[in-house]
Amino acid sequence: MLKTWYSFLLCWLSLQLEANPGLKVRITQKGLDYGRRIGMELLKQEVLKETFPSWSGQESFSVVKVNYVISRLRINAVHFPESSASFIPGTGISLSVAHASATISADWKMNAWLLKDQGGITASISGLFIAVVIKVSRDSTGHLSMLLHNCQTSINSVKVKLSGKSSWIYSFLSGYLEKPVHTKLNKNLCINIRYKIQMMDAQLRKHKVLNQIDAFAQIDYSLVSSPAVFKSHMNLDLKGTVYPVGNRTDPPFVPAPFALPNKDDSMLYLGVSSYFLKSASLAYYRAGAFNITMSKELATTFNLNTALFKDFVPEIALSYVTACPMLLKLMATSPPVVSLNADRCILHITGCVEVFAVLPYSTTQYIFAGNLTASTRVYLTITKQRLIISLLLKRLHFSLLHSILGFSEQMSLAENFLSYALRSAVIPVINDKLGKGFPLLNLAHTTLTGPVIKMNPVRRPISCYRILVLCQACAFLCVPVLVKSKCC
C-alpha cells in the first residue's frame, strides 16, 4: 500500500512540475531555409558596414625587419554563393557558408631601416568557409536565448595589393603581408561572430514576453521550456496565458498537453489551445469587458427608447406617454465558456440584464430585470499579425426576475427584444473591444495574409478538437500556418 501511495505521489509531483504550453510554434526546415536566405542578405548589409580595429606587426625580410600598421580596414564587397542551414537535434541550428569571397581595403604604414612609407592596401579573399553552431535555450525569464556553441573558419587564399610612394617595393612586400592578413582574419572571424550572436541574444532578452492586447487584457508569450530541436524542425512551447491588465493571477485551470501534427511541408505552424481561449475569456470577464451599459447615444443602429417596446412589450410603451430614452445594463455573472466542436467554436455567456427608463433631469426609473443565457458563434481571423475574435449571437434565453409592470406572460416578446438589442447594439460593442485582436509572434517581420481557418477533430480518449489556420500567402513568402487547439 505504501509503495502504491509513493508511486502516486511521484506521478502527481511530475505532473505539477510539467508545464504544458498554451501556444506552440514550429519552425520547419522550409522556414529555416527562408530565414537563411533573408539572413544572408541582412548579413551582407551588416558586413559592409562593419569596422575593424587597427593592428600592427613585424615581418623579417632577410636581415631587415619591417614594422607595419594596418588601419581603417573595411569590407567593400562580399559574396556568399553557397550557404546552408540545418537543425542539430538537441542543440540548435547549424549555419555554414562556403566558397565566399570578399574585397577589403585599408591604410598601411611601414617603418624599416632607412625606409618609411605609407599608402593603401587592397586584399582579395577567396575560398572563405564558415561553419557555426548556435545553441538555443530558454533563460530564467522565459526568453529565447542564443549562444555560440561551435565556430570553424578557413580562408583558401588572400591576395594583397599595395599602393604608395615607394612603388618599387610593393610587389616585394605584398607577398609578405598576405600571411599576417590571412592569420588575422582567420583568428578574428569567430570572435566577431560570437560578438554578433551575443548582440542578437541581448536583443532577444529585450523583447517583451508580456504583451498588452488592449485596455482589458495582456498575454504572456514566455517560453515554458527550452526549444525542442529535431532533425526536421524546432518546437517552441509558449505559456499562452491571457491575464487582465495589472493582474498576473493564473487561471484556476491548467493547459492539457497537445501536439502539432507530424508534418513539415509548411514553413511555420502555430498551435492555439483551448486553454488560450479559456484564459482569454476569464481575463476579459475579470476585467469587466463583458459588462456593458447601452444608452441611446451608443445604440447607433436603432433608437433605444420606450417607444421601441411597442412591438415587443406594449405595456412599457403605454406606460410612458412621452417616449423616454433607455439604459440597458448587461453583466456577465460567470466567465463565458468556450466550446470547441468539430466544425465550429461556440461561446456560452451567462449574465443578467437590467432595463431603465431615463426620465427628465437624467434620473432613471427601473423597469425590469432578468437572467439571460446566450450562445454566440466565434469567428477567428488573422489580420495584420493579430488573431481577431468576433462573435455572432445564435441563441438567447431570458427569464424574468422582477418587473414594475408585471408582463410575465409576455416573456417571449421581451426575449425577442433583448435578442434584437444584443444583435444590433451589444454584440457590435463587444466585437469592437475584441477587434484589436491578440498580437501574434512577429517572426522575421513576416506578415500573414489570406488565412483560412478550419476545425478538425483530433482522435483522443476524450473529446478534443483542433483549429487549422492555413495562411495562403504572406507579404514576403508563402507560409501555411496551423493553429491547433488542445483537449477541451
C-alpha positions as CSV (number, residue, x, y, z in Angstrom):
1,M,0.0,0.0,0.0
2,L,2.8,2.4,0.9
3,K,4.5,1.6,-2.4
4,T,1.3,2.5,-4.3
5,W,1.0,5.8,-2.5
6,Y,4.7,6.6,-3.1
7,S,4.2,5.9,-6.9
8,F,1.1,8.1,-6.9
9,L,2.9,10.9,-5.2
10,L,5.8,10.8,-7.7
11,C,3.3,10.8,-10.5
12,W,1.5,13.8,-9.0
13,L,4.7,15.7,-8.5
14,S,5.8,15.1,-12.1
15,L,2.5,16.5,-13.3
16,Q,2.9,19.6,-11.2
17,L,6.4,20.2,-12.4
18,E,5.5,19.7,-16.0
19,A,4.5,23.0,-17.6
20,N,2.3,22.5,-20.7
21,P,2.1,25.3,-23.2
22,G,-1.0,27.2,-24.3
23,L,0.6,28.0,-27.6
24,K,3.1,26.1,-29.8
25,V,5.2,27.4,-32.6
26,R,7.0,25.1,-35.0
27,I,9.7,26.2,-37.5
28,T,10.4,23.6,-40.2
29,Q,13.4,23.2,-42.5
30,K,11.5,25.2,-45.1
31,G,11.1,28.0,-42.6
32,L,14.7,27.8,-41.7
33,D,15.8,28.0,-45.3
34,Y,13.7,31.1,-45.8
35,G,15.3,32.6,-42.7
36,R,18.7,31.7,-44.0
37,R,18.0,33.5,-47.3
38,I,16.8,36.6,-45.6
39,G,19.6,36.4,-43.0
40,M,22.3,36.2,-45.7
41,E,21.0,39.4,-47.3
42,L,21.0,41.1,-43.9
43,L,24.4,39.7,-43.2
44,K,25.8,41.2,-46.4
45,Q,24.4,44.6,-45.3
46,E,25.9,44.3,-41.9
47,V,29.3,43.2,-43.1
48,L,29.6,46.1,-45.5
49,K,29.0,48.5,-42.6
50,E,31.4,46.6,-40.3
51,T,34.5,48.3,-38.9
52,F,37.7,46.6,-37.7
53,P,40.4,47.7,-35.2
54,S,43.9,48.6,-36.4
55,W,46.6,46.1,-35.9
56,S,50.4,46.2,-36.1
57,G,53.1,43.5,-36.7
58,Q,56.6,42.8,-37.8
59,E,58.0,40.8,-40.7
60,S,61.6,39.9,-41.4
61,F,62.9,40.2,-45.0
62,S,66.3,38.5,-44.9
63,V,68.3,40.6,-42.4
64,V,65.8,43.5,-42.4
65,K,62.9,43.8,-40.0
66,V,59.9,45.8,-41.2
67,N,57.3,47.1,-38.7
68,Y,53.9,47.8,-40.2
69,V,50.5,49.1,-39.1
70,I,47.2,48.4,-40.9
71,S,44.3,50.7,-40.0
72,R,40.8,51.7,-41.2
73,L,40.2,48.2,-42.5
74,R,36.8,48.0,-44.2
75,I,35.0,45.5,-46.4
76,N,34.0,46.8,-49.8
77,A,32.3,43.8,-51.4
78,V,31.3,40.3,-50.2
79,H,29.7,37.3,-52.0
80,F,28.1,34.2,-50.4
81,P,27.5,31.9,-53.3
82,E,26.8,28.8,-51.1
83,S,25.1,28.7,-47.8
84,S,23.1,26.2,-45.8
85,A,21.2,25.8,-42.5
86,S,20.1,22.8,-40.6
87,F,18.7,21.7,-37.3
88,I,21.1,20.0,-34.8
89,P,18.9,17.7,-32.7
90,G,19.1,18.6,-29.0
91,T,21.3,21.6,-29.6
92,G,20.1,24.3,-32.1
93,I,20.9,25.5,-35.5
94,S,23.9,24.9,-37.8
95,L,24.8,27.6,-40.4
96,S,27.6,27.3,-43.0
97,V,28.9,29.4,-45.8
98,A,31.3,28.0,-48.5
99,H,33.3,29.5,-51.3
100,A,32.7,33.0,-50.1
101,S,34.8,35.9,-51.3
102,A,35.4,39.5,-50.2
103,T,37.3,42.6,-51.1
104,I,38.9,44.5,-48.2
105,S,40.7,47.9,-48.3
106,A,42.8,49.5,-45.6
107,D,45.5,52.0,-44.9
108,W,49.1,50.9,-44.2
109,K,52.3,52.4,-42.7
110,M,55.7,50.8,-42.9
111,N,58.9,51.5,-40.9
112,A,62.2,49.8,-41.7
113,W,65.9,50.6,-41.7
114,L,66.4,53.6,-44.0
115,L,62.8,53.2,-45.3
116,K,59.4,54.7,-44.3
117,D,56.3,54.6,-46.4
118,Q,52.5,54.6,-46.2
119,G,49.6,54.1,-48.6
120,G,46.6,52.0,-49.3
121,I,46.1,48.3,-49.3
122,T,43.5,46.1,-51.2
123,A,43.1,42.5,-50.1
124,S,41.1,39.9,-52.1
125,I,39.9,37.0,-50.1
126,S,38.6,33.8,-51.8
127,G,37.6,30.3,-50.7
128,L,36.2,31.5,-47.3
129,F,34.5,28.8,-45.3
130,I,32.5,29.4,-42.1
131,A,30.6,26.8,-40.1
132,V,28.7,27.9,-37.0
133,V,26.5,26.0,-34.5
134,I,24.2,28.1,-32.4
135,K,22.7,26.6,-29.2
136,V,19.2,27.7,-28.4
137,S,17.7,27.5,-25.0
138,R,15.3,29.3,-22.5
139,D,16.7,31.7,-20.0
140,S,15.3,32.2,-16.5
141,T,12.9,34.9,-17.6
142,G,11.3,32.8,-20.4
143,H,13.1,34.5,-23.2
144,L,14.7,32.6,-26.1
145,S,18.5,32.6,-25.7
146,M,21.2,32.0,-28.3
147,L,24.8,31.0,-27.6
148,L,27.7,30.3,-30.0
149,H,28.3,26.6,-29.5
150,N,31.0,26.0,-32.1
151,C,32.7,28.0,-34.8
152,Q,35.1,27.0,-37.6
153,T,36.6,29.1,-40.3
154,S,39.2,28.8,-43.1
155,I,40.4,31.0,-45.9
156,N,41.9,29.5,-49.0
157,S,43.6,32.5,-50.5
158,V,44.5,36.1,-49.6
159,K,45.9,38.4,-52.3
160,V,47.3,41.8,-51.2
161,K,48.0,44.8,-53.4
162,L,49.8,47.9,-52.1
163,S,49.9,51.5,-53.3
164,G,52.1,54.3,-52.0
165,K,55.2,56.3,-52.8
166,S,57.9,53.6,-53.0
167,S,56.3,51.6,-55.8
168,W,59.5,49.6,-56.4
169,I,59.0,47.6,-53.1
170,Y,55.2,46.9,-53.4
171,S,55.5,43.6,-55.2
172,F,58.2,42.6,-52.8
173,L,56.2,43.4,-49.6
174,S,52.7,42.2,-50.8
175,G,53.6,38.6,-50.6
176,Y,54.9,39.0,-47.0
177,L,51.7,40.9,-45.9
178,E,49.4,38.2,-47.2
179,K,50.3,35.9,-44.3
180,P,49.5,38.3,-41.4
181,V,46.3,39.4,-43.1
182,H,45.3,35.8,-43.6
183,T,46.2,34.9,-40.0
184,K,44.5,38.0,-38.5
185,L,41.2,37.5,-40.4
186,N,41.1,33.8,-39.7
187,K,41.7,34.5,-36.0
188,N,39.1,37.3,-35.6
189,L,36.2,35.9,-37.7
190,C,34.9,33.6,-34.9
191,I,35.5,36.4,-32.4
192,N,33.3,38.8,-34.4
193,I,30.7,36.0,-35.0
194,R,30.5,35.4,-31.2
195,Y,30.0,39.1,-30.6
196,K,27.2,39.3,-33.2
197,I,25.4,36.4,-31.6
198,Q,25.8,37.9,-28.2
199,M,24.2,41.1,-29.6
200,M,21.3,39.1,-31.0
201,D,20.8,37.3,-27.7
202,A,20.8,40.7,-25.9
203,Q,18.1,41.9,-28.4
204,L,16.0,38.8,-27.7
205,R,16.1,39.5,-24.0
206,K,14.8,43.0,-24.6
207,H,11.7,41.7,-26.3
208,K,8.6,41.8,-24.0
209,V,7.2,38.4,-23.2
210,L,4.2,40.1,-21.7
211,N,2.3,42.0,-24.4
212,Q,-0.7,44.2,-23.7
213,I,-3.6,43.5,-26.0
214,D,-5.9,46.3,-25.1
215,A,-7.2,48.2,-22.0
216,F,-8.5,44.9,-20.6
217,A,-6.1,42.1,-21.2
218,Q,-2.4,41.1,-21.7
219,I,-0.8,37.9,-23.0
220,D,2.2,36.0,-21.8
221,Y,4.4,34.7,-24.6
222,S,7.2,33.4,-22.4
223,L,8.8,30.0,-23.1
224,V,7.8,27.3,-20.6
225,S,10.7,25.1,-21.7
226,S,13.8,25.2,-23.8
227,P,13.2,24.8,-27.6
228,A,12.9,21.2,-28.6
229,V,15.1,20.8,-31.7
230,F,14.7,17.8,-34.0
231,K,16.2,17.0,-37.4
232,S,13.4,18.4,-39.4
233,H,12.0,21.2,-37.2
234,M,12.2,23.1,-33.9
235,N,9.3,23.5,-31.5
236,L,8.8,26.5,-29.2
237,D,6.3,26.0,-26.3
238,L,4.9,29.3,-25.1
239,K,2.8,29.9,-22.0
240,G,0.0,31.5,-23.9
241,T,-1.9,32.7,-20.9
242,V,-4.2,35.8,-21.1
243,Y,-4.4,37.9,-18.0
244,P,-6.4,41.0,-17.0
245,V,-4.2,44.1,-17.2
246,G,-2.3,44.6,-13.9
247,N,-3.3,41.1,-12.6
248,R,-0.9,38.1,-13.2
249,T,-3.0,35.6,-11.2
250,D,-3.0,32.3,-13.1
251,P,-6.4,30.9,-14.0
252,P,-7.8,28.0,-11.9
253,F,-7.2,25.6,-14.7
254,V,-4.1,24.4,-16.5
255,P,-3.4,23.6,-20.1
256,A,-3.5,19.9,-21.1
257,P,-0.8,18.6,-23.4
258,F,-1.3,18.8,-27.1
259,A,0.9,18.2,-30.1
260,L,1.2,19.7,-33.6
261,P,0.7,17.3,-36.5
262,N,3.7,15.4,-37.7
263,K,4.1,17.5,-40.9
264,D,6.9,19.6,-42.3
265,D,5.5,20.8,-45.6
266,S,4.9,24.3,-44.3
267,M,7.4,26.9,-43.1
268,L,5.6,27.7,-39.9
269,Y,3.0,26.1,-37.7
270,L,1.2,27.8,-34.9
271,G,-0.8,25.8,-32.3
272,V,-3.5,27.5,-30.3
273,S,-5.0,25.5,-27.4
274,S,-8.5,25.9,-25.9
275,Y,-6.6,26.8,-22.7
276,F,-5.6,30.0,-24.5
277,L,-9.2,30.8,-25.4
278,K,-10.4,29.9,-21.9
279,S,-7.9,32.1,-20.3
280,A,-8.8,35.0,-22.6
281,S,-12.5,34.5,-21.7
282,L,-11.6,34.6,-18.0
283,A,-9.3,37.6,-18.3
284,Y,-11.9,39.7,-20.1
285,Y,-14.5,38.6,-17.6
286,R,-12.3,39.6,-14.6
287,A,-11.5,42.9,-16.3
288,G,-15.2,43.6,-16.7
289,A,-15.2,43.7,-20.5
290,F,-18.5,41.8,-20.7
291,N,-20.3,44.4,-18.5
292,I,-21.9,46.9,-20.9
293,T,-24.2,49.8,-20.3
294,M,-26.1,50.5,-23.6
295,S,-27.5,54.0,-23.8
296,K,-29.4,55.9,-26.5
297,E,-26.1,57.5,-27.7
298,L,-24.3,54.1,-28.1
299,A,-27.2,52.4,-29.8
300,T,-26.3,53.7,-33.3
301,T,-28.4,51.1,-35.2
302,F,-31.8,51.9,-33.6
303,N,-33.5,54.4,-31.3
304,L,-33.2,53.0,-27.8
305,N,-36.3,54.4,-26.1
306,T,-39.5,53.2,-24.5
307,A,-41.4,53.5,-27.8
308,L,-39.2,50.8,-29.2
309,F,-41.2,48.3,-26.9
310,K,-44.4,49.0,-28.8
311,D,-44.0,45.8,-30.9
312,F,-42.4,43.8,-28.1
313,V,-43.9,44.7,-24.7
314,P,-46.8,47.2,-25.3
315,E,-47.2,47.7,-21.5
316,I,-43.9,49.5,-21.4
317,A,-44.6,51.8,-24.3
318,L,-48.1,52.6,-23.0
319,S,-46.7,53.4,-19.5
320,Y,-44.7,56.3,-21.0
321,V,-46.8,58.7,-23.0
322,T,-43.7,60.6,-24.0
323,A,-41.0,58.3,-25.3
324,C,-38.1,58.2,-22.9
325,P,-34.5,57.2,-23.6
326,M,-33.5,53.9,-22.0
327,L,-30.5,52.3,-20.4
328,L,-29.7,48.6,-20.9
329,K,-27.2,47.2,-18.4
330,L,-25.8,43.8,-19.1
331,M,-23.4,42.0,-16.7
332,A,-21.8,38.6,-17.1
333,T,-22.3,36.6,-13.9
334,S,-19.6,34.0,-14.7
335,P,-16.8,33.7,-17.3
336,P,-18.1,32.8,-20.7
337,V,-17.5,29.1,-21.6
338,V,-15.6,28.2,-24.8
339,S,-16.9,25.1,-26.5
340,L,-15.0,23.7,-29.5
341,N,-16.9,21.3,-31.8
342,A,-15.9,19.6,-35.0
343,D,-16.9,22.5,-37.2
344,R,-17.4,25.5,-35.0
345,C,-16.4,27.3,-31.9
346,I,-19.2,28.5,-29.5
347,L,-19.1,30.9,-26.6
348,H,-21.7,30.5,-23.9
349,I,-22.5,33.6,-21.9
350,T,-24.4,33.7,-18.7
351,G,-25.5,37.0,-17.2
352,C,-28.2,39.3,-16.1
353,V,-29.9,42.4,-17.6
354,E,-31.5,45.5,-16.1
355,V,-33.6,47.9,-18.1
356,F,-34.2,51.5,-17.0
357,A,-36.1,54.5,-18.4
358,V,-34.2,57.8,-18.4
359,L,-36.5,60.5,-17.1
360,P,-36.1,64.3,-17.3
361,Y,-33.1,65.7,-15.4
362,S,-31.2,62.4,-16.0
363,T,-33.0,60.4,-13.3
364,T,-33.6,56.8,-14.0
365,Q,-36.6,54.5,-13.4
366,Y,-36.2,50.8,-13.0
367,I,-38.5,48.8,-15.4
368,F,-37.5,45.1,-15.3
369,A,-34.6,42.7,-14.7
370,G,-33.8,39.1,-15.5
371,N,-31.3,36.4,-16.2
372,L,-30.1,35.5,-19.7
373,T,-28.0,32.9,-21.3
374,A,-26.6,33.4,-24.8
375,S,-24.8,31.2,-27.3
376,T,-22.6,33.0,-29.7
377,R,-20.7,31.7,-32.7
378,V,-17.0,32.6,-32.5
379,Y,-15.1,33.5,-35.7
380,L,-11.3,33.6,-35.8
381,T,-9.4,35.6,-38.4
382,I,-5.8,36.7,-38.7
383,T,-5.3,40.4,-39.7
384,K,-2.2,42.5,-39.5
385,Q,-0.3,39.9,-37.5
386,R,-3.2,39.6,-34.9
387,L,-5.7,36.9,-34.1
388,I,-9.1,38.6,-34.3
389,I,-12.1,37.1,-32.4
390,S,-15.6,38.2,-33.3
391,L,-19.0,37.0,-32.0
392,L,-22.3,36.3,-33.7
393,L,-25.4,35.7,-31.5
394,K,-27.1,32.4,-32.2
395,R,-29.5,31.8,-29.4
396,L,-30.8,33.7,-26.4
397,H,-32.9,32.6,-23.4
398,F,-34.4,35.1,-20.9
399,S,-36.1,34.6,-17.6
400,L,-37.8,37.5,-15.8
401,L,-36.7,38.2,-12.2
402,H,-38.7,41.3,-11.5
403,S,-40.8,43.9,-13.2
404,I,-42.7,47.0,-12.1
405,L,-45.3,46.4,-14.9
406,G,-46.0,42.7,-14.5
407,F,-45.7,41.4,-18.0
408,S,-44.5,37.8,-17.2
409,E,-47.0,36.3,-19.7
410,Q,-45.1,38.2,-22.5
411,M,-41.7,36.7,-21.8
412,S,-41.1,35.6,-25.3
413,L,-41.7,39.1,-26.6
414,A,-39.2,40.5,-24.1
415,E,-36.8,37.8,-25.1
416,N,-37.2,38.9,-28.8
417,F,-36.5,42.5,-27.8
418,L,-33.3,41.5,-25.9
419,S,-32.2,39.3,-28.8
420,Y,-32.7,42.2,-31.2
421,A,-30.8,44.6,-28.9
422,L,-27.9,42.2,-28.4
423,R,-27.6,41.6,-32.1
424,S,-27.9,45.2,-33.1
425,A,-26.1,47.0,-30.4
426,V,-24.4,45.0,-27.7
427,I,-22.5,42.4,-29.8
428,P,-21.1,45.1,-32.0
429,V,-19.7,46.8,-28.9
430,I,-18.1,43.6,-27.7
431,N,-16.7,42.9,-31.1
432,D,-15.2,46.4,-31.2
433,K,-13.4,45.7,-27.9
434,L,-12.1,42.4,-29.3
435,G,-11.3,43.9,-32.7
436,K,-7.8,44.9,-31.7
437,G,-7.0,41.2,-31.6
438,F,-4.3,39.1,-29.9
439,P,-0.8,40.0,-31.2
440,L,0.9,37.0,-32.7
441,L,4.6,36.5,-32.6
442,N,6.3,38.5,-35.3
443,L,8.9,36.1,-36.7
444,A,11.4,37.8,-39.0
445,H,8.9,40.6,-39.6
446,T,6.7,38.2,-41.6
447,T,3.1,39.4,-42.3
448,L,0.5,36.7,-42.7
449,T,-2.3,37.4,-45.2
450,G,-5.3,35.5,-46.5
451,P,-5.7,32.9,-43.7
452,V,-8.2,30.1,-44.0
453,I,-9.5,28.7,-40.7
454,K,-10.8,25.2,-40.2
455,M,-11.5,23.0,-37.2
456,N,-10.8,19.3,-37.4
457,P,-11.4,16.7,-34.7
458,V,-8.4,15.0,-33.0
459,R,-8.8,11.4,-32.1
460,R,-8.1,11.1,-28.4
461,P,-9.5,9.3,-25.4
462,I,-11.5,12.4,-24.5
463,S,-13.3,14.9,-26.7
464,C,-10.7,17.1,-28.4
465,Y,-10.6,19.4,-31.4
466,R,-8.1,21.3,-33.2
467,I,-8.3,24.5,-35.3
468,L,-6.4,24.7,-38.5
469,V,-5.4,28.0,-39.9
470,L,-3.9,27.9,-43.4
471,C,-2.2,31.1,-44.5
472,Q,-2.3,31.1,-48.3
473,A,0.2,33.9,-48.8
474,C,2.3,36.4,-46.9
475,A,3.9,39.7,-47.6
476,F,7.3,38.2,-48.1
477,L,6.7,34.5,-48.5
478,C,4.0,31.8,-48.9
479,V,3.7,30.2,-45.4
480,P,0.8,28.0,-44.3
481,V,0.1,28.4,-40.6
482,L,-1.5,25.8,-38.4
483,V,-3.5,26.8,-35.4
484,K,-4.5,23.8,-33.3
485,S,-6.4,23.5,-30.1
486,K,-5.7,21.1,-27.3
487,C,-8.3,19.0,-25.5
488,C,-11.3,20.9,-24.3
